[in-house]
Amino acid sequence: MPAAPQLVTVEGTVIRFSHRDLTGRYHLGPPGPYRAFEGGRAPVARELTVW
């Protein structure tokens, strides 16, 4: 089994989670499973590096 990454760096921002706004771009599917996150904060990575 592969080992877990030792370091992960992320460049991006934090947005307010809105299923309606994000579903088209990220193909989230039905809103039911995401209700707990609605209106909360979500990190959005522009660049992700796993070392």
VOFIBA-568784 format. One record per residue: x, y, z of N, C-alpha, C, CB in turn; residue in one letter. Coordinates in steps of 0.05 Angstrom, whole numbers, plus 5000, padded with zeros to 4 digits. Glycine has a CB too. Layout:
// VOFIBA-568784
<rec <X,Y,Z>,<X,Y,Z>,<X,Y,Z>,<X,Y,Z>,"A"> ...
END
This chain:
// VOFIBA-568784
<rec <5017,4977,5000>,<5000,5000,5000>,<5018,5025,5000>,<4981,5000,5024>,"M"> <rec <5011,5045,4983>,<5028,5069,4982>,<5027,5084,5009>,<5018,5087,4960>,"P"> <rec <5049,5098,5014>,<5051,5114,5038>,<5036,5141,5034>,<5081,5120,5046>,"A"> <rec <5027,5152,5056>,<5013,5178,5055>,<5034,5199,5047>,<5000,5185,5082>,"A"> <rec <5025,5221,5034>,<5044,5242,5027>,<5055,5255,5052>,<5030,5264,5010>,"P"> <rec <5080,5263,5050>,<5094,5275,5073>,<5087,5305,5075>,<5124,5272,5070>,"Q"> <rec <5081,5317,5052>,<5076,5346,5051>,<5056,5352,5029>,<5102,5363,5049>,"L"> <rec <5037,5369,5034>,<5018,5378,5014>,<5017,5408,5015>,<4989,5365,5017>,"V"> <rec <5022,5422,4993>,<5020,5451,4993>,<4997,5458,4974>,<5047,5464,4983>,"T"> <rec <4982,5479,4982>,<4959,5488,4966>,<4960,5518,4963>,<4933,5479,4980>,"V"> <rec <4955,5527,4939>,<4952,5555,4933>,<4923,5559,4924>,<4973,5565,4912>,"E"> <rec <4909,5577,4937>,<4881,5582,4929>,<4868,5602,4947>,<4866,5556,4930>,"G"> <rec <4842,5597,4953>,<4827,5616,4969>,<4805,5601,4984>,<4815,5638,4951>,"T"> <rec <4791,5615,5001>,<4768,5603,5015>,<4743,5618,5006>,<4772,5606,5047>,"V"> <rec <4723,5602,4999>,<4698,5614,4989>,<4674,5605,5007>,<4692,5606,4960>,"I"> <rec <4652,5618,5004>,<4627,5609,5017>,<4615,5587,4999>,<4607,5632,5022>,"R"> <rec <4610,5563,5011>,<4600,5540,4996>,<4571,5545,4988>,<4602,5514,5012>,"F"> <rec <4566,5543,4962>,<4539,5545,4951>,<4536,5523,4930>,<4533,5573,4939>,"S"> <rec <4520,5503,4936>,<4516,5480,4918>,<4507,5491,4891>,<4495,5460,4929>,"H"> <rec <4488,5509,4890>,<4478,5520,4866>,<4500,5533,4849>,<4456,5541,4871>,"R"> <rec <4518,5548,4861>,<4539,5561,4847>,<4562,5542,4838>,<4551,5583,4864>,"D"> <rec <4566,5521,4853>,<4589,5503,4847>,<4582,5478,4831>,<4601,5496,4873>,"L"> <rec <4557,5471,4830>,<4550,5445,4818>,<4557,5443,4789>,<4521,5440,4822>,"T"> <rec <4553,5464,4773>,<4560,5463,4745>,<4589,5460,4740>,<4550,5488,4731>,"G"> <rec <4605,5474,4755>,<4634,5474,4751>,<4647,5447,4761>,<4648,5497,4765>,"R"> <rec <4637,5437,4783>,<4650,5414,4796>,<4633,5389,4794>,<4656,5420,4824>,"Y"> <rec <4610,5390,4780>,<4592,5366,4776>,<4586,5352,4802>,<4606,5346,4757>,"H"> <rec <4575,5367,4821>,<4570,5357,4848>,<4547,5337,4850>,<4565,5379,4866>,"L"> <rec <4528,5337,4832>,<4505,5319,4834>,<4483,5331,4852>,<4514,5292,4845>,"G"> <rec <4464,5314,4861>,<4442,5324,4877>,<4451,5338,4902>,<4423,5301,4884>,"P"> <rec <4436,5359,4911>,<4444,5375,4934>,<4442,5361,4961>,<4428,5399,4935>,"P"> <rec <4427,5340,4964>,<4423,5327,4990>,<4448,5322,5006>,<4410,5301,4985>,"G"> <rec <4468,5309,4996>,<4492,5303,5012>,<4508,5328,5020>,<4510,5284,4997>,"P"> <rec <4503,5350,5006>,<4519,5374,5011>,<4505,5394,5030>,<4524,5388,4985>,"Y"> <rec <4481,5388,5039>,<4465,5407,5055>,<4480,5416,5080>,<4439,5395,5063>,"R"> <rec <4495,5398,5092>,<4509,5405,5117>,<4531,5427,5112>,<4522,5380,5129>,"A"> <rec <4540,5429,5087>,<4561,5448,5080>,<4551,5474,5070>,<4580,5436,5060>,"F"> <rec <4525,5475,5063>,<4513,5499,5050>,<4517,5524,5068>,<4483,5495,5045>,"E"> <rec <4529,5545,5056>,<4533,5570,5071>,<4559,5570,5087>,<4511,5575,5089>,"G"> <rec <4572,5547,5090>,<4598,5545,5104>,<4621,5553,5086>,<4602,5517,5115>,"G"> <rec <4645,5551,5097>,<4668,5558,5081>,<4681,5533,5068>,<4689,5572,5099>,"R"> <rec <4692,5537,5045>,<4704,5515,5030>,<4730,5525,5018>,<4685,5503,5009>,"A"> <rec <4752,5509,5020>,<4777,5517,5006>,<4775,5510,4977>,<4801,5503,5019>,"P"> <rec <4785,5527,4960>,<4785,5523,4931>,<4814,5525,4922>,<4766,5543,4915>,"V"> <rec <4826,5503,4914>,<4854,5503,4906>,<4858,5510,4877>,<4866,5475,4911>,"A"> <rec <4876,5528,4872>,<4885,5535,4845>,<4908,5517,4837>,<4893,5566,4843>,"R"> <rec <4924,5511,4857>,<4947,5493,4852>,<4952,5475,4876>,<4973,5510,4845>,"E"> <rec <4956,5450,4871>,<4960,5430,4893>,<4984,5414,4886>,<4935,5412,4896>,"L"> <rec <5003,5413,4906>,<5028,5397,4902>,<5030,5377,4924>,<5052,5416,4901>,"T"> <rec <5035,5352,4918>,<5040,5331,4937>,<5069,5323,4935>,<5020,5307,4933>,"V"> <rec <5083,5325,4957>,<5112,5318,4958>,<5116,5291,4968>,<5127,5339,4974>,"W"> 
END
